[in-house]
């Protein structure tokens, strides 16, 4: 058997309850007999029952082992009832066995064992006391054992439902993770396909211009001895074609050199950056990302991505950190990105500003935002970027026509220039 019928806590409570019943049965039995021999036999039988209870069936026991256990325990309890007749506590010990019979076997074999225990109890009452006590014992102990069997059946079904729910939860979590991976891959494939389209377009446009320029140069070369003026005109045309080709080439190359994260959704971009950082450093980034993201202009999205890139790169190079946190939040028409670590922190009076952080600060200022680098409470440093969300009626540059300029202090300590 591989199913877990009882948790460790439930098993401990059950074992304590069974030993309490054994103690009560011993106390009542001592009071109902004065024979030293009978008492010695009773104690020996109770000790055997207790040992078997400690080594009772579990989820790994086979069915024949469970049946053997129930049979031996039932025989020991029956001997006790015939040894000391009367209304003792010994028949109550069958309640423990009835509970185990239903819990570890299917209901049908368990019910058969309950019937056997009730009939043995009734027989001991009818033989050792008087026959009229037999039917009373059947009704009374039949109800008690049936109650414990029903409780065991309910516990068995509850545990089965709990296992099924846990299995479904695990499957759902795995399915959710796979869907997230598939979504990210689909976005990446779409971006790669767009890059390929740009490459084909570059080949068609720039390649065409260069081909025309090559033909013009060949013609100019032939005309140079006979018609220098016409040759000079053709060379001028070639120069214009080459300039236009260079302009198109720079624009296309700039697009192709942009990291793939810049074309993904912001949430997907940050998750991709974090995944690469974790693979490169072995550190775990504790991230908090909103489930729903607002559509941001390209400039805002690129500023947030560049800030996350620079912050994670600085952590990898300089922080000597063991933990990293990245939090993205949207509140009061402001989007905030906070990256912090528990590393060495900022060194006051150290080397001058790095160009990466200077560029980030300039980018934030262009978008009416703020960038701050400061010590983190508890050690380390934190970099925060706050950008006002675009309002209705943006300008052609993508900036809000009336963008607020909030100044929200970053918790954690004295603010310093982002150039540090």
C-alpha positions, 0 to 999 in steps of 0.5 A: 500500500502506498497511500498515506492514510493518516498524517504523522500528527493523526497517527500520534494522537491515535496511538496515545488514545489506544494506550489510554484505553489499554490503561483504562482496561487494565485498571478496570480489570484489576478491580474485577479480579483478585487472583494473582495469576489472572492479573499476571495473565491479563498484564501479559496479554495487555503488554502484547496488545500494546507491543503489537499496537506500536508495530501496527499496520501502516501504508506500506503493509500488505493486505495479508499483514493487516489481516494477520494483525487484526486477527491476532489482536482480536484473539488477544482481546477475546481471551481477555474477555473470557478470562475476566467476564463481566462488563469490563473495558476489554470490549472497548479495545475492539473499537481501536481494531474496528477503526484500523480495519476500515482505515487500512482495508477497503470498507467491505473487509473492514465491515466483516472484521467489525462483525466478527469483533461484535459476535466475539463480544456477544459470545463472551457475554452470553457464555460467561455471564448469561445468554440474555446479555448476548443480544444487549452486547450486540446492540451496544458494542455493534453501535460503538464499533460501527461509529468508530468504523464510520469515523475511519471511513470519513477520515479515509475519504478526507485524506484521499480528497486531500491527496487528489487536491494536492495532485491537482494543485501540482498539475495546475502549477506545472501547467501554469509554469509551462504556459508562461514558458510558452508565452515567453517563447512565442514572444521571443520567436515573434521578435526574432522573426521581425529581426529576420524581416528587417535583415531581408529588408536591409538586403533588399534596400541597401543591397539595391542601392549598392548595386546601382552605385556599382553600375554607376561607378563602372559607367563613370570609369568608362566615361572619364577619358571621353566625357569627364563632365558626365562621369563627374555627374554619375559619381555625384549620383553614386555618392548620394546613393551611398549616403542614403544606403549608409543612413538606412544601414545605421538605422537597421543596425541600431534596430538589430543591436537593440536587445530582444528585451526591448521588443518584449512586453515589460513583464516578460523582458524583466523576467528574461533579464532576471533569468539570465542574471540568475543563471550567470551568478547563481543568485536568486532574485526575489521579484515582485511584478504586477500581474497586469501591466499598463501599455507604456510608450517605448521610451518608458519601457526602454528606460525601465529595461536599461535601468534593470540591466545596469542595476543587475550588472553592477550587482554582479560586478561590484556588490558581492551580494547574496540576495537581490530584490527587484520590485516593479509597482504602479501607484498614483500614476507613477511606475517605480522600479526598485533594485536592491541588494545586501552586498557591500553597499556604497563607498562614500568618497570613492571613485567618480561616477560611472557612465552607465548610471549617468546615462540612466539619470539623463534618460530618467530626466528626459521622461520627467522622472527621477533616479536615485542610488542610496544605501539600503537599510540593513546593508547593501544598496538600492537603485530606484527609478520613478517615472510618471505615467503618460497622460492623455494627449501625449506629444509626438515625442512620446512625453506627456504634455503635462507630466507631473514631477513627483518627488517621492523619497526612497525609503532606506537612508540618505539619498545620493547621486545616481552617478555614484 
